[in-house]
Amino acid sequence: MTHFTISSSATDSGIKLYTLSNVSGMRVLVSERGAALVSWWAPDRYGRQADILLGYQGHDDYIANRAYFGSIVGRWCNRIADARFTLDGVGYQVHRNEGDNHLHGGEGGFHLAPWQVQPDPEGLRMTLASPHGSAGFPGNVLASVLYRLDDEGRLRIDYTATTDAPTPLNLTSHGYFNLNGGAGDIRDHVLSIDADAYLPVNGELIPERIADVAGSAFDFRKPAPIGPRLAWPDEQLKVAGGFDHCYCLRKAEHDGHGQVRGDAPLREVATVYDPGSGRQLTVSTTEAGLQFYSGNFLAGVQGRGERPYAVHDGFCLEAQAYPNQINTADSEAVILRPGRVYRQSTVYRLSVRD
């Protein structure tokens, strides 16, 4: 069951906030700016409430949101090499906003846009009209996300989108989690990811190949603390400053390592456990990829506390297609065409262990 309440509060800039709550006292706050997850208040094993999402001290900071805190990212989450791709024989140049590459939608990205709330009995539905040419992408896209929080602590995000012209589309939720509520960093968190392979990256964090996780710091098929893995002498960790890599998830419907959207089943793909609080986050998704980011660039970002965030103060598990997939042999799987509907579902479940 979902309990949906519209918050009566608004920021000084007039940005509206919305609240989802359940019977156990969980509260999820969502901003209309970027459809961003602002806070997720949840109890620990002793019933003490804490916010397990990183975020800004002031809501006006979500207008720029340089860290992408909690936002819906699009049209293309992650990176496109050289900010270029070819679609149906036509070359496109999209915004370069990370060196020569495109990252997270560029200027005019979904994370910066004001989303519109639509009435929906199932939960909080937010929509966004992205015009042709936005950040250089073709086609007018109408995107929608539906947030639902049930009494078992499952926050479900259902994405849909349509277009009037072929366009690449790759959406995700960029929530930064810290299950101890900010009492420490994430090094003690115990992570598992259901993946036999991942995508090593070059110096610009663009994937170059597929590699087995076996025998590497990236093998989380059995639960392992994040901190000791960050200390492994792995060249890929040096390149990225930690983990910032996409995992090729098991059990996705695919052709080789490519992704086929629309009919993939929702399946459990990752868990994170914080021994101190007892909180556990379980991730389920229909997507083929899961980007694990260990907060490598958080240093100096001013959050809610008195001190700025530090490296590894939060982590992201972003369900998505593969980075730069639009420039690979599997590009057709990430192209939305007129008459088709982009669909994706991802569920974050928060529970407590003894």
C-alpha positions in Angstrom: 0.0 0.0 0.0 1.2 3.5 -0.8 0.5 6.6 1.3 0.9 9.7 -0.8 1.0 13.2 0.8 1.7 16.5 -0.9 4.0 18.5 1.3 2.8 22.0 2.2 6.3 23.4 2.2 8.0 25.2 -0.6 11.5 26.7 -1.0 12.3 30.4 -1.2 12.5 29.9 -5.0 9.1 28.4 -5.1 10.3 24.9 -5.7 7.7 22.4 -4.5 8.5 19.3 -2.4 6.4 16.2 -2.2 6.4 13.5 0.4 5.8 9.7 0.2 5.3 7.9 3.6 4.5 4.4 4.8 3.2 2.9 8.0 6.7 2.2 9.5 7.5 5.9 9.5 9.6 6.1 6.4 9.4 9.4 4.5 10.7 10.1 1.0 10.9 13.7 -0.1 11.0 14.5 -3.8 11.7 17.9 -5.4 10.0 19.0 -8.6 13.4 20.2 -9.7 15.0 17.2 -11.5 12.4 14.9 -9.9 15.2 14.5 -7.4 15.1 12.3 -4.3 15.9 14.8 -1.6 15.6 12.7 1.6 14.8 9.2 2.7 14.1 9.1 6.5 14.2 5.5 7.8 14.7 3.8 11.2 17.8 1.8 12.2 17.7 -1.5 14.2 16.9 0.6 17.3 14.2 2.6 15.7 16.2 5.7 15.4 15.4 7.8 12.3 18.1 9.1 10.0 18.3 10.4 6.4 20.1 7.8 4.3 20.4 10.1 1.2 23.0 12.7 0.6 21.8 16.1 -0.3 22.2 19.9 -0.2 21.6 22.1 2.8 19.4 24.5 0.8 16.9 23.5 -1.8 18.0 26.2 -4.1 21.2 24.3 -4.7 19.1 21.7 -6.6 18.7 24.4 -9.3 22.3 23.8 -10.4 22.8 20.3 -8.7 26.4 19.9 -9.9 26.7 16.6 -8.0 23.4 15.3 -9.5 22.1 14.5 -6.0 19.0 12.3 -6.2 18.0 13.5 -9.6 16.5 11.7 -12.6 19.3 11.8 -15.2 18.7 12.0 -19.0 18.4 12.0 -21.9 21.6 10.0 -21.5 23.0 9.1 -18.1 26.7 8.3 -17.8 29.0 9.1 -20.7 29.1 9.4 -24.5 32.6 9.3 -26.0 33.5 12.5 -27.8 29.9 13.6 -27.3 29.1 12.2 -30.7 27.0 9.4 -32.2 25.5 8.3 -35.5 21.9 7.5 -35.8 20.3 6.2 -39.0 23.3 7.5 -41.0 23.2 11.0 -39.5 25.9 12.3 -37.1 25.0 14.2 -34.0 27.1 16.4 -31.7 25.7 16.7 -28.2 26.9 18.9 -25.4 30.5 18.4 -24.2 30.4 18.9 -20.5 33.1 16.6 -19.2 36.2 17.4 -21.3 35.5 16.2 -24.8 32.7 13.8 -23.6 29.0 14.1 -22.8 27.9 13.3 -19.2 24.5 12.9 -17.7 22.4 14.9 -20.2 24.7 17.9 -20.4 23.2 21.4 -20.5 19.4 21.1 -20.4 19.7 17.7 -18.8 16.7 16.2 -17.0 18.3 16.8 -13.6 18.0 20.6 -14.0 14.4 20.7 -15.4 11.2 21.5 -13.5 9.1 18.4 -13.7 5.3 18.5 -13.7 3.3 16.5 -11.2 0.3 14.7 -12.7 -2.6 13.2 -10.7 -2.1 9.4 -10.2 -3.8 7.2 -7.6 -0.7 4.9 -7.5 1.8 7.5 -6.2 3.8 10.5 -7.3 3.9 10.8 -11.1 6.1 13.4 -12.6 6.4 14.3 -16.3 8.9 16.2 -18.4 8.7 17.4 -22.1 12.2 17.5 -23.5 12.2 19.4 -26.8 14.0 18.5 -30.0 17.5 19.7 -30.0 17.8 19.7 -26.2 21.6 19.3 -25.5 21.8 18.4 -29.1 19.6 15.3 -29.1 17.0 14.7 -31.8 13.2 14.3 -31.2 10.6 15.6 -28.8 10.6 13.3 -25.9 7.9 13.0 -23.2 9.2 11.3 -20.1 7.4 10.1 -17.0 8.5 8.7 -13.6 6.2 7.2 -11.1 7.4 7.0 -7.5 5.8 4.5 -5.1 6.7 3.7 -1.5 5.1 0.6 0.0 4.8 -0.6 3.6 7.7 -3.1 3.1 10.1 -0.2 2.5 10.2 -0.6 -1.3 10.7 2.6 -3.2 9.8 1.8 -6.8 10.6 4.0 -9.8 8.8 3.2 -13.0 10.0 5.1 -16.1 8.3 5.5 -19.4 9.0 7.8 -22.4 7.9 8.3 -26.0 9.4 10.3 -28.9 8.4 11.7 -32.3 11.8 11.0 -33.8 14.5 8.3 -33.2 16.7 9.3 -30.3 19.1 7.7 -27.8 17.5 7.3 -24.3 19.1 6.1 -21.1 17.6 7.2 -17.8 18.6 6.5 -14.2 18.1 7.8 -10.6 21.3 9.3 -9.2 20.6 8.9 -5.5 23.7 9.0 -3.2 23.2 6.6 -0.2 24.8 6.4 3.1 23.0 3.8 5.3 24.6 5.0 8.5 22.8 8.4 8.0 26.1 10.3 7.8 27.6 9.1 11.0 30.6 8.0 9.0 31.7 7.2 5.4 30.7 4.1 3.4 33.8 2.0 3.9 32.2 -0.3 6.4 29.2 -1.0 4.1 29.1 -4.6 2.8 28.2 -4.8 -0.9 27.1 -7.6 -3.2 26.4 -7.3 -7.0 25.0 -10.1 -9.1 27.4 -9.7 -12.0 30.2 -11.9 -13.5 31.6 -9.0 -15.6 32.2 -5.3 -15.6 33.4 -2.6 -18.0 36.9 -1.3 -17.4 37.4 2.3 -18.4 40.1 4.5 -19.9 41.4 7.7 -18.4 38.3 9.6 -19.5 36.1 6.9 -17.8 34.8 5.6 -21.1 34.4 1.8 -21.2 36.9 0.0 -23.5 36.0 -3.7 -23.1 34.3 -6.3 -21.0 36.2 -8.0 -18.3 35.5 -10.8 -15.8 35.3 -9.7 -12.2 36.9 -12.9 -10.9 40.2 -12.3 -9.1 39.8 -8.5 -9.1 38.7 -5.8 -6.7 35.4 -5.7 -8.7 34.2 -9.2 -7.6 31.2 -8.6 -5.3 29.5 -11.8 -6.2 29.9 -12.6 -2.5 29.3 -9.8 0.0 32.4 -7.8 0.8 33.1 -4.5 2.7 33.7 -1.6 0.3 36.6 -0.1 2.3 39.2 -2.9 1.9 38.3 -3.2 -1.8 39.1 0.5 -2.3 42.6 -0.2 -1.0 43.4 -3.0 -3.5 46.3 -2.3 -5.9 44.0 -2.3 -8.9 44.9 0.0 -11.8 41.2 0.6 -12.6 40.7 2.0 -9.1 43.6 4.4 -9.7 42.1 5.5 -13.0 38.7 6.3 -11.5 39.8 7.3 -8.0 37.7 4.4 -6.7 34.7 2.6 -8.1 32.9 4.3 -11.0 32.2 1.3 -13.3 29.3 -0.3 -14.9 28.5 -4.0 -14.0 27.0 -6.3 -16.6 24.2 -7.8 -14.6 23.2 -11.5 -14.8 19.9 -12.7 -16.1 19.2 -9.7 -18.3 17.6 -10.4 -21.7 20.4 -9.7 -24.2 22.1 -10.5 -27.4 25.7 -11.2 -26.4 26.3 -8.4 -23.9 23.7 -6.1 -25.4 20.5 -5.0 -23.9 16.9 -5.5 -25.1 14.5 -3.3 -23.3 10.8 -3.6 -22.7 10.3 -7.2 -21.6 13.2 -7.8 -19.2 12.1 -9.1 -15.8 12.5 -7.2 -12.6 15.1 -9.1 -10.6 17.3 -8.5 -7.5 20.8 -7.4 -8.5 22.5 -5.9 -5.5 22.5 -5.5 -1.7 24.3 -3.1 0.6 24.4 -3.7 4.4 25.6 -1.3 7.1 26.6 -3.3 10.2 26.5 -0.3 12.5 22.8 0.7 11.8 21.5 -2.6 10.6 20.0 -1.0 7.5 20.1 -2.9 4.3 19.4 -1.7 0.8 18.3 -4.1 -1.9 18.3 -3.1 -5.5 16.1 -4.7 -8.2 15.9 -3.6 -11.8 14.9 -4.5 -15.3 18.1 -2.9 -16.7 21.2 -4.7 -18.0 23.8 -2.4 -16.3 24.4 -1.2 -12.8 26.9 1.7 -12.2 28.6 1.4 -8.9 30.0 4.8 -7.9 31.8 5.2 -4.6 31.6 9.0 -4.3 35.0 9.7 -5.6 34.4 13.3 -6.4 32.4 14.4 -3.3 35.3 16.2 -1.6 34.3 19.8 -0.9 30.7 19.5 -1.9 28.7 21.3 0.8 25.9 19.1 2.0 23.5 19.3 4.9 26.1 19.1 7.7 28.5 21.8 8.9 31.5 20.2 7.1 31.5 19.6 3.4 31.3 16.0 2.2 34.5 14.0 1.8 35.5 11.3 -0.6 33.5 8.1 -0.2 30.8 9.7 2.0 28.1 8.2 -0.2 27.6 5.6 -2.9 25.4 5.3 -6.0 23.9 2.2 -7.6 22.5 3.5 -10.9 20.5 1.0 -13.0 21.0 1.9 -16.7 22.2 0.8 -20.1 25.9 0.6 -20.7 27.9 3.8 -20.9 28.6 4.9 -24.5 26.4 2.0 -25.7 25.1 4.3 -28.4 28.5 4.0 -30.0 28.8 0.2 -29.9 27.4 -2.7 -31.9 24.5 -2.8 -29.5 23.3 0.7 -30.2 19.9 -0.2 -31.5 18.9 -1.4 -28.0 19.2 2.1 -26.6 17.4 4.0 -29.4 13.8 5.0 -28.8 11.8 5.1 -31.9 8.3 6.7 -32.7 5.5 4.3 -31.8 7.5 2.5 -29.1 7.6 3.1 -25.4 10.7 3.3 -23.3 10.1 1.3 -20.1 12.3 0.8 -17.1 11.6 -0.2 -13.5 14.0 0.0 -10.5 13.2 -0.8 -6.9 15.3 0.3 -3.8 14.1 -1.7 -0.8 15.2 -0.5 2.7 15.0 -3.0 5.5 16.6 -3.6 8.9 18.7 -6.6 10.0 19.5 -7.6 13.6 
